[in-house]
Amino acid sequence: MKGLAGKRVLITGASSGIGAGMARVLAGYGCKLVLHYCHNQSGIENTLADVEAFGAEADVFRCDFTRLDTLEAFFEQAWDRFDGLDALVNNAGIVSKVTALKDPKGEQFNQTLAVNLQAPYQLSCCFAQKCIAAKQPGRIVNNSSIHGQQTCEWFSAYAASKAALDAVSKVQAVEWGQYGINVNVLAPGVVPVERTDRILSQEEMKQKWTGAMPVGRYGTTQEMGEATAYLLSDLTSWMSGSVLTLDGGLIARGNYPQR
Ligand SMILES: NC(=O)c1ccc[n+]([C@@H]2O[C@H](COP(=O)([O-])OP(=O)(O)OC[C@H]3O[C@@H](n4cnc5c(N)ncnc54)[C@H](OP(=O)(O)O)[C@@H]3O)[C@@H](O)[C@H]2O)c1
């Protein structure tokens, strides 16, 4: 894809699911990758082996985003690995599902906001400061969710984190446009990953979900990777502060009865 070859990209949460898909696609387009994980060491080893099989240069760093005081040191390592970065993909996230009354003190709420909102906020600030100091442009893609736009029961923490991530991305796009730093959001719908595959592949569940999607099927991690590549490529050099929703039409349809 236009302008991607040789770009140095940090992808957080690349040990499984969408982040691993992004890594494979970006490796195929010739990017150099700094891959992040937290708990899943075998997962990140698989992602690393996959991207190296594409001939991509890549390395791995670990950081627990609930430890917000460690983010700066983590980012320094990532920035230095290839002598700078051209892009940051904030993908790592916790998909917390809990009713508000089961988390009245907001412990899960705060943890979700730390990983899904505060960590990408801080990492984006580190990235922007470095780009500005180096007088170089930069690209940021924040992996949000359709829950940032429309949500349902169980998702107070998750929806709050993603709606706020959408908002922060717009503000950062406004503040950093003058430095040539574009900030955009990817908002996926339902994409089966290792974490959800067993449930989403059950026939009843599959019919329920895909029946609600005009396109009639789940998304794939490959498609999320291709969309990320698009957002990092020269094809979108005039795009900033946008939310790119990929959900097979799920939230466009709304709640009207089936005709
Ligand atoms: N799959 C979907 O349908 C869907 C839909 C909309 C949005 N999303 C978003 O897509 C992103 C990736 O999710 P996924 O579905 O691909 O799930 P996933 O496979 O569970 O990936 C989550 C990633 O986040 C990392 N992570 C979890 N806790 C962390 C922590 N405390 N510190 C740092 N990293 C941590 C995980 O690393 P370790 O496993 O190594 O700890 C993993 O790499 C998330 O932001 C999610 O909200 C997913």
Boltz pocket constraint, residues with backbone or C-beta under 6 A from the ligand:
constraints:
  - pocket:
      binder: B
      contacts: [[A, 12], [A, 13], [A, 14], [A, 15], [A, 16], [A, 17], [A, 18], [A, 19], [A, 36], [A, 37], [A, 38], [A, 39], [A, 40], [A, 41], [A, 43], [A, 63], [A, 64], [A, 65], [A, 66], [A, 90], [A, 91], [A, 92], [A, 93], [A, 94], [A, 95], [A, 115], [A, 143], [A, 144], [A, 145], [A, 146], [A, 187], [A, 188], [A, 189], [A, 190], [A, 191], [A, 192], [A, 193], [A, 194], [A, 195]]
      max_distance: 6.0
